Amino acid sequence: MQSEVLFICKCHFFFVPLHANAYLRYYNRMKISEYIRSNRERFMSEWSSLIRIPSVSCQAEHKADMRRCADRWRELLLAAGCQRADVMDAPTKDGNPFVYAEYKPGFEDMKNERFEDSIPTVLVYAHYDVMPVEPLEQWESDPWEPSIRDGKLYARGADDDKGQAMIQAKAFEYMVHEGLMNCHVKFIFEGEEEIGSPSLAAFLEQHKELLSCDVILVSDTSMIGKDTPSLTVGLRGLAYWQIEVDGPNRDLHSGHFGGAVRNPINALTQMLAQVVDQDGRITIPHFYDHVLPIPAEERAMIAEIPFDLEAYKQAIDVPDVFGEAGYSTLERNSCRPSFDICGIWGGYTGEGSKTVLPSKAFAKVSCRLVADQDHEQISQLFINYMQQLAPSGVRVKVTPMHGGQGYLCPLDLPAYKAAEKGFEIAFGKRPLAARRGGSIPIIAEFERVLGVKTILMGFGLEQDAIHSPNESMDLEVWEKGIIAVTEFYKQL
């Protein structure tokens, strides 16, 4: 159906034919944009009130600030429209508090008694802790006092994650204010994400019923670019080990013993050199048993991502790239597993020379894993492989250090489609589905405990410099983020 829409521009007016649904999208976007504009001063004030609290979770001196920030979030979520908001103690000793809030649409006017059971429940996750600000001298403005310049807000937490959490809070506020929210919404904000979320798993287990939901919504990731919106659909898992190779009971004179006793460093490097072959494939037996191929649709999207290989090599000053044969660089660093030696040491490394055959050698190594690989299973496979490769004359000990599961969101998930549509309306183009090479173990933990998928609706940009001096949030992207999240709820 087509209709004519009246547009008024200063003293002129004209009619433009427009499809009804296109007009509705235009009208809705203009309405929320006006809401943001009319409330901008308050939004900035509330956002700033969070930023001014130095909620650095890794520094004991800020312990009281963690509680203050949680209390402030409780106030803001109640003001946004939640009917309940609580600050809840962490289940672990000395853990930082959680903020739980909840909103249910009113059902008293609903004729269908089954309506309440049929609406979706969305659990919104964010974190209120931030990284330290050091080195302070590299900041162009006070990291705890928001500064707006060049269309960006600069401060610690401007993006990660106070700015992105505010996107969620303000989209929710608009939906409630306009009477549009027909979802049951729950919020869970934690104060330990930047130190590995040590309390989260136990909190989820203790409060499974309270946190039950149909989908989890997270804004703590990034887009490919301001003009290339994207949804994160995959995260790699992680397995990490320390290897110790023991040889003789002391460092030996290399002249007296060299060639007669196996050198632990030689043994360790020979073992590790066999883990990746000439084609970039990891040789651990059964390592690829659960590695799924990249779907053709996703490979096509990856090919659309703007990427200059020569600029990439120049930026990190390498003559060439290397990785698993048959895959592009962007596929290798996000959709395929990898193995890396993170550190290696032993023997004499001081000034001058010391001709010794060392008694010990050490290495720290890691694997980035993909969604269906179990990090505990891979850890044991690697330990077995190292024992298999260990030559005679040395003793090899492999100690698992930590790990986490990968994550993959199906592109046909209804909630993903809702997020995709929200991005398309807000940014004017369909977002690309993009996997990220890093790991966020809590996302897999959500799925393990609560049994639901997570939509990673992040609005950060690389230039936001999270964790670094002069962290920022692009205000245009921030506003579009609010629009995208409101559309997510409408589509859902």
C-alpha positions as CSV (number, residue, x, y, z in Angstrom):
1,M,0.0,0.0,0.0
2,Q,1.3,3.5,-0.8
3,S,0.2,6.8,0.8
4,E,1.2,10.4,0.7
5,V,3.0,11.8,3.6
6,L,3.1,15.5,4.4
7,F,6.5,16.9,5.1
8,I,6.9,20.4,6.5
9,C,10.3,22.1,6.1
10,K,10.4,25.7,7.5
11,C,7.9,27.6,5.4
12,H,7.5,25.0,2.7
13,F,5.4,21.8,2.7
14,F,5.1,19.1,0.2
15,F,3.6,15.6,-0.2
16,V,5.8,12.6,-0.8
17,P,4.5,9.1,-1.7
18,L,5.7,6.6,0.8
19,H,5.0,3.0,1.7
20,A,3.0,2.8,4.9
21,N,5.6,0.7,6.8
22,A,8.4,2.9,5.6
23,Y,6.5,5.9,6.9
24,L,5.9,4.2,10.2
25,R,9.6,3.5,10.6
26,Y,10.4,7.1,9.8
27,Y,7.9,8.4,12.3
28,N,9.1,6.1,15.0
29,R,12.7,7.1,14.5
30,M,11.8,10.8,14.5
31,K,9.8,10.3,17.7
32,I,12.6,8.6,19.7
33,S,15.2,11.1,18.3
34,E,13.0,13.9,19.6
35,Y,12.8,12.1,23.0
36,I,16.6,11.9,23.2
37,R,17.0,15.5,22.2
38,S,14.5,16.8,24.7
39,N,16.1,14.7,27.5
40,R,19.7,15.1,26.4
41,E,20.8,17.2,29.4
42,R,19.3,14.8,31.9
43,F,20.8,11.8,30.0
44,M,24.2,13.4,30.1
45,S,23.9,14.2,33.7
46,E,22.9,10.7,34.7
47,W,25.7,9.2,32.5
48,S,28.2,11.6,34.1
49,S,27.1,10.7,37.6
50,L,28.1,7.1,37.0
51,I,31.4,8.0,35.3
52,R,32.4,10.2,38.3
53,I,32.4,7.1,40.6
54,P,35.8,5.5,40.1
55,S,34.6,1.9,40.2
56,V,37.9,0.2,39.5
57,S,37.4,-3.4,40.5
58,C,41.0,-4.5,40.6
59,Q,42.1,-1.9,43.1
60,A,41.2,-2.4,46.8
61,E,41.2,1.4,47.4
62,H,38.0,1.6,45.4
63,K,36.1,-1.0,47.2
64,A,33.6,1.5,48.6
65,D,33.2,3.0,45.2
66,M,31.9,-0.3,43.9
67,R,29.0,-0.2,46.3
68,R,28.3,3.5,45.5
69,C,28.2,2.7,41.7
70,A,25.8,-0.2,42.3
71,D,23.5,2.0,44.4
72,R,23.6,4.7,41.7
73,W,22.6,2.1,39.1
74,R,19.7,1.0,41.3
75,E,18.4,4.6,41.5
76,L,18.7,5.1,37.7
77,L,16.9,1.8,36.8
78,L,14.0,2.6,39.1
79,A,13.8,6.1,37.6
80,A,13.8,4.6,34.1
81,G,10.7,2.6,34.9
82,C,11.7,-0.6,36.7
83,Q,9.2,-1.7,39.3
84,R,11.9,-3.4,41.4
85,A,15.6,-2.8,41.8
86,D,17.9,-4.3,44.4
87,V,21.6,-4.3,45.2
88,M,22.5,-7.9,46.0
89,D,25.6,-9.2,47.7
90,A,28.0,-11.4,45.8
91,P,28.1,-15.0,46.8
92,T,31.9,-15.0,47.0
93,K,33.9,-13.5,49.8
94,D,34.8,-9.8,49.2
95,G,32.9,-9.9,45.9
96,N,31.4,-6.8,44.5
97,P,27.6,-6.4,44.6
98,F,25.2,-7.2,41.8
99,V,22.3,-4.9,40.7
100,Y,19.1,-6.7,39.8
101,A,16.1,-4.8,38.4
102,E,12.9,-5.9,36.8
103,Y,9.9,-4.6,34.8
104,K,6.7,-6.4,33.9
105,P,4.0,-4.8,31.6
106,G,0.7,-4.3,33.4
107,F,-1.7,-7.1,32.6
108,E,-4.9,-5.9,34.2
109,D,-6.3,-4.5,31.0
110,M,-5.4,-7.6,29.0
111,K,-8.4,-9.7,28.0
112,N,-6.3,-12.8,27.2
113,E,-5.3,-14.3,30.5
114,R,-2.5,-16.3,28.8
115,F,-0.8,-13.1,27.6
116,E,1.6,-12.9,30.5
117,D,2.9,-16.4,29.7
118,S,3.3,-15.6,26.0
119,I,5.5,-12.5,26.1
120,P,9.3,-12.9,25.9
121,T,11.5,-12.2,28.9
122,V,14.8,-10.3,28.1
123,L,17.7,-10.3,30.6
124,V,19.9,-7.3,30.0
125,Y,23.5,-7.8,31.2
126,A,26.2,-5.1,31.8
127,H,29.0,-4.3,34.1
128,Y,29.7,-1.2,36.1
129,D,33.4,-1.8,37.0
130,V,36.1,-0.2,34.9
131,M,39.8,-0.5,34.3
132,P,42.4,1.6,36.0
133,V,43.2,5.0,34.4
134,E,47.0,4.8,34.5
135,P,49.1,6.2,32.9
136,L,47.3,9.3,34.0
137,E,49.7,11.7,32.2
138,Q,48.5,10.4,28.8
139,W,44.9,11.6,29.4
140,E,44.0,14.9,27.7
141,S,41.3,15.5,30.3
142,D,40.4,14.2,33.7
143,P,39.3,10.5,33.3
144,W,36.7,10.9,36.1
145,E,35.2,14.1,34.7
146,P,33.4,13.6,31.4
147,S,34.6,15.9,28.6
148,I,32.7,16.3,25.3
149,R,34.8,17.3,22.3
150,D,34.8,16.4,18.6
151,G,31.3,14.7,19.0
152,K,32.6,12.3,21.6
153,L,32.4,11.9,25.4
154,Y,35.8,11.2,26.9
155,A,36.2,9.5,30.3
156,R,37.0,6.1,31.8
157,G,33.9,4.0,31.3
158,A,32.6,6.2,28.6
159,D,32.2,3.1,26.4
160,D,33.2,0.1,28.5
161,D,30.7,-0.3,29.9
162,K,28.9,2.6,31.5
163,G,28.2,4.2,28.1
164,Q,26.9,1.1,26.5
165,A,24.8,0.2,29.7
166,M,23.2,3.6,29.4
167,I,22.2,2.8,25.9
168,Q,20.2,-0.1,27.3
169,A,18.8,1.9,30.2
170,K,17.6,4.8,28.0
171,A,16.1,2.5,25.3
172,F,14.2,0.8,28.1
173,E,13.1,4.1,29.6
174,Y,11.7,5.3,26.2
175,M,9.8,2.1,25.7
176,V,8.2,2.3,29.1
177,H,7.5,6.0,28.9
178,E,5.7,5.6,25.6
179,G,3.7,2.6,26.8
180,L,5.4,0.4,24.1
181,M,7.1,-2.2,26.2
182,N,5.4,-5.6,25.9
183,C,8.4,-7.6,27.1
184,H,9.2,-8.7,30.6
185,V,12.7,-7.1,31.2
186,K,15.2,-8.0,33.8
187,F,18.6,-6.3,34.4
188,I,21.7,-7.9,36.0
189,F,24.7,-5.6,36.3
190,E,27.9,-6.9,37.9
191,G,31.0,-5.2,39.3
192,E,33.7,-7.8,38.5
193,E,33.8,-8.2,34.7
194,E,37.2,-6.5,34.4
195,I,38.7,-9.0,36.8
196,G,37.2,-12.1,35.2
197,S,33.7,-12.2,36.8
198,P,34.8,-14.5,39.7
199,S,31.4,-14.2,41.4
200,L,29.1,-14.5,38.4
201,A,28.9,-18.3,38.0
202,A,27.9,-18.8,41.6
203,F,25.4,-16.0,41.4
204,L,23.8,-17.5,38.3
205,E,23.5,-20.9,40.0
206,Q,22.0,-19.4,43.2
207,H,19.5,-17.3,41.3
208,K,18.6,-19.4,38.3
209,E,14.8,-18.9,38.8
210,L,15.1,-15.1,39.4
211,L,17.2,-14.8,36.2
212,S,15.2,-17.1,34.0
213,C,14.6,-15.6,30.6
214,D,14.2,-16.3,26.9
215,V,17.2,-14.3,25.6
216,I,20.1,-12.3,27.1
217,L,20.9,-8.9,25.7
218,V,24.5,-7.6,26.1
219,S,26.0,-4.3,25.0
220,D,29.6,-4.8,25.8
221,T,31.2,-5.4,22.4
222,S,32.0,-3.4,19.3
223,M,31.0,-2.8,15.7
224,I,33.3,-3.0,12.7
225,G,33.0,0.7,12.1
226,K,30.7,3.7,12.4
227,D,29.6,3.3,8.8
228,T,29.8,-0.5,8.9
229,P,27.4,-1.7,11.6
230,S,27.8,-5.2,12.8
231,L,26.5,-7.7,15.3
232,T,28.9,-10.0,17.1
233,V,27.8,-13.5,16.6
234,G,30.8,-15.5,17.7
235,L,33.5,-15.5,20.3
236,R,36.5,-17.8,20.6
237,G,37.1,-19.9,23.6
238,L,40.4,-20.3,25.4
239,A,42.7,-22.9,26.9
240,Y,46.0,-22.0,28.6
241,W,48.8,-24.0,30.0
242,Q,52.2,-23.8,31.6
243,I,54.8,-26.4,30.5
244,E,57.8,-27.4,32.6
245,V,60.6,-29.6,31.2
246,D,63.0,-31.0,33.8
247,G,66.4,-32.4,32.9
248,P,69.5,-32.8,35.1
249,N,69.4,-31.9,38.8
250,R,71.5,-28.7,38.2
251,D,72.7,-26.5,35.3
252,L,75.6,-28.3,33.7
253,H,78.8,-27.1,31.9
254,S,77.9,-27.3,28.2
255,G,81.5,-28.3,27.3
256,H,81.5,-31.2,29.7
257,F,77.9,-32.4,29.1
258,G,76.8,-30.9,25.8
259,G,76.0,-33.7,23.3
260,A,75.8,-36.3,26.1
261,V,72.8,-35.0,28.1
262,R,69.4,-33.9,26.6
263,N,69.0,-30.1,26.9
264,P,65.5,-29.2,28.3
265,I,65.2,-26.1,26.2
266,N,66.1,-28.0,23.0
267,A,63.5,-30.6,24.0
268,L,60.8,-28.1,24.7
269,T,61.3,-26.2,21.5
270,Q,61.3,-29.4,19.5
271,M,58.0,-30.5,21.1
272,L,56.3,-27.1,20.5
273,A,57.6,-26.9,16.9
274,Q,55.5,-29.9,16.1
275,V,52.2,-28.5,17.3
276,V,51.5,-26.4,14.1
277,D,52.3,-27.8,10.7
278,Q,53.5,-26.0,7.6
279,D,49.9,-25.4,6.5
280,G,49.0,-23.7,9.8
281,R,47.0,-26.8,11.0
282,I,47.2,-27.8,14.7
283,T,48.4,-31.4,14.9
284,I,47.0,-32.3,18.3
285,P,45.1,-35.6,17.7
286,H,41.3,-35.1,17.6
287,F,41.7,-31.4,17.9
288,Y,39.4,-30.6,15.0
289,D,36.7,-33.2,15.8
290,H,34.2,-30.5,16.8
291,V,35.3,-27.7,14.6
292,L,32.4,-26.9,12.3
293,P,32.9,-25.3,8.8
294,I,32.1,-21.6,8.4
295,P,28.7,-21.3,6.7
296,A,28.7,-19.9,3.2
297,E,26.4,-17.0,4.2
298,E,28.8,-16.0,7.0
299,R,31.9,-16.2,4.8
300,A,30.1,-13.9,2.3
301,M,29.5,-11.4,5.1
302,I,33.2,-11.6,6.2
303,A,34.2,-10.9,2.7
304,E,32.2,-7.6,2.8
305,I,34.1,-6.3,5.8
306,P,36.5,-3.5,4.8
307,F,40.0,-4.9,5.1
308,D,43.3,-3.8,3.6
309,L,45.8,-6.6,3.9
310,E,48.8,-4.4,3.1
311,A,47.7,-1.8,5.6
312,Y,47.2,-4.6,8.2
313,K,50.8,-5.9,7.7
314,Q,52.2,-2.4,7.7
315,A,50.4,-1.5,10.9
316,I,52.1,-4.3,12.8
317,D,55.3,-4.3,10.8
318,V,55.3,-7.8,9.5
319,P,56.5,-8.9,6.0
320,D,53.7,-11.4,5.6
321,V,50.8,-13.1,7.3
322,F,50.5,-16.7,8.2
323,G,47.7,-19.0,9.2
324,E,45.6,-22.0,8.4
325,A,45.6,-22.7,4.6
326,G,42.3,-22.1,2.8
327,Y,41.1,-19.2,5.0
328,S,41.4,-15.4,4.9
329,T,43.1,-13.4,7.6
330,L,39.7,-12.3,9.0
331,E,38.5,-15.9,9.1
332,R,41.6,-17.1,10.7
333,N,41.5,-14.6,13.6
334,S,37.9,-15.1,14.4
335,C,36.3,-18.3,13.1
336,R,39.2,-20.8,13.3
337,P,41.2,-22.1,16.3
338,S,44.8,-21.1,16.8
339,F,47.8,-22.1,18.9
340,D,50.4,-19.7,20.3
341,I,53.5,-19.8,22.5
342,C,52.9,-16.9,24.8
343,G,56.3,-17.0,26.6
344,I,59.3,-19.3,26.8
345,W,62.3,-19.2,29.2
346,G,65.1,-21.1,30.8
347,G,68.9,-21.2,31.2
348,Y,71.0,-18.0,31.2
349,T,69.6,-14.8,29.7
350,G,71.7,-12.2,31.4
351,E,74.4,-10.0,30.1
352,G,77.4,-11.6,28.5
353,S,77.8,-15.3,28.0
354,K,77.5,-18.3,30.3
355,T,78.0,-21.7,28.7
356,V,75.5,-23.9,30.5
357,L,73.2,-26.7,29.7
358,P,70.1,-25.6,31.7
359,S,68.3,-28.0,34.1
360,K,64.8,-26.6,33.4
361,A,62.8,-25.0,30.6
362,F,59.4,-23.4,30.8
363,A,56.7,-22.1,28.4
364,K,53.3,-20.6,28.6
365,V,51.0,-21.6,25.6
366,S,47.4,-21.0,24.7
367,C,44.8,-22.1,22.2
368,R,41.9,-19.9,21.0
369,L,39.0,-22.3,20.4
370,V,35.8,-22.1,18.4
371,A,32.3,-22.6,19.7
372,D,31.8,-26.4,19.8
373,Q,35.2,-27.2,21.2
374,D,35.1,-28.0,24.9
375,H,38.1,-26.2,26.6
376,E,38.5,-28.9,29.2
377,Q,38.6,-31.7,26.6
378,I,41.1,-29.7,24.5
379,S,43.2,-29.1,27.6
380,Q,43.5,-32.9,28.3
381,L,44.2,-33.6,24.6
382,F,47.1,-31.1,24.7
383,I,48.5,-32.6,27.9
384,N,48.3,-36.1,26.4
385,Y,50.0,-34.8,23.2
386,M,52.9,-33.2,25.1
387,Q,53.5,-36.4,27.0
388,Q,53.5,-38.3,23.7
389,L,56.0,-35.9,22.1
390,A,58.3,-35.8,25.2
391,P,61.7,-37.3,24.3
392,S,63.6,-39.6,26.6
393,G,66.0,-37.9,29.1
394,V,63.6,-35.2,30.3
395,R,60.4,-35.1,32.5
396,V,57.5,-33.0,31.2
397,K,54.8,-31.5,33.3
398,V,51.8,-29.6,31.8
399,T,49.6,-27.5,34.1
400,P,46.3,-26.1,32.9
401,M,46.0,-22.5,34.0
402,H,42.5,-21.3,32.9
403,G,40.1,-21.6,30.0
404,G,36.6,-20.8,28.8
405,Q,34.1,-21.9,26.2
406,G,33.5,-20.2,22.9
407,Y,30.1,-18.9,21.7
408,L,28.2,-18.9,18.5
409,C,24.8,-17.3,17.9
410,P,22.6,-18.8,15.2
411,L,21.7,-16.2,12.5
412,D,18.2,-17.6,12.3
413,L,17.4,-17.0,15.9
414,P,14.3,-14.8,16.2
415,A,16.0,-12.5,18.7
416,Y,19.0,-12.1,16.4
417,K,16.6,-11.1,13.6
418,A,15.1,-8.6,15.9
419,A,18.5,-7.1,16.7
420,E,19.5,-7.1,13.0
421,K,16.3,-5.2,12.1
422,G,17.0,-2.7,15.0
423,F,20.5,-2.0,13.6
424,E,19.1,-1.7,10.1
425,I,16.6,0.9,11.1
426,A,19.0,2.9,13.3
427,F,22.1,2.8,11.0
428,G,20.3,2.7,7.6
429,K,21.9,-0.6,6.5
430,R,21.8,-4.2,7.4
431,P,24.5,-5.1,9.9
432,L,27.1,-7.7,9.1
433,A,27.4,-10.8,11.2
434,A,30.9,-10.8,12.7
435,R,32.8,-13.2,14.9
436,R,35.4,-11.9,17.2
437,G,38.7,-13.5,17.9
438,G,38.8,-12.7,21.7
439,S,37.0,-14.5,24.5
440,I,34.2,-13.5,26.9
441,P,33.8,-16.6,29.0
442,I,30.7,-15.3,30.8
443,I,28.7,-15.5,27.6
444,A,29.2,-19.3,27.5
445,E,28.5,-19.4,31.3
446,F,25.1,-17.8,30.7
447,E,24.2,-20.5,28.2
448,R,25.5,-23.3,30.4
449,V,23.6,-22.2,33.5
450,L,20.5,-20.4,32.1
451,G,20.2,-22.5,28.9
452,V,19.5,-19.5,26.6
453,K,21.4,-17.6,23.9
454,T,22.9,-14.2,24.1
455,I,22.5,-11.4,21.6
456,L,25.7,-9.3,21.5
457,M,24.4,-5.9,20.6
458,G,27.5,-3.8,21.0
459,F,28.1,-0.2,19.9
460,G,31.8,0.3,20.6
461,L,34.3,1.4,18.0
462,E,38.0,0.6,17.8
463,Q,38.9,4.3,18.2
464,D,37.0,4.4,21.5
465,A,40.3,3.2,23.1
466,I,38.7,1.1,25.8
467,H,41.1,0.2,28.7
468,S,43.4,2.9,27.4
469,P,43.9,6.6,28.1
470,N,41.4,8.9,26.5
471,E,38.6,6.3,26.3
472,S,35.6,7.8,24.5
473,M,32.1,7.1,23.1
474,D,30.9,8.5,19.8
475,L,27.7,10.4,20.7
476,E,26.1,9.9,17.3
477,V,26.6,6.1,17.6
478,W,25.3,6.3,21.2
479,E,22.1,7.9,20.1
480,K,21.7,5.4,17.2
481,G,22.3,2.6,19.7
482,I,19.3,3.7,21.8
483,I,17.2,3.7,18.6
484,A,18.5,0.2,17.7
485,V,17.6,-1.3,21.1
486,T,14.1,0.2,21.1
487,E,13.5,-1.4,17.7
488,F,14.9,-4.7,19.0
489,Y,12.1,-4.7,21.6
490,K,9.5,-3.8,19.0
491,Q,10.6,-6.5,16.6
492,L,10.8,-9.0,19.4
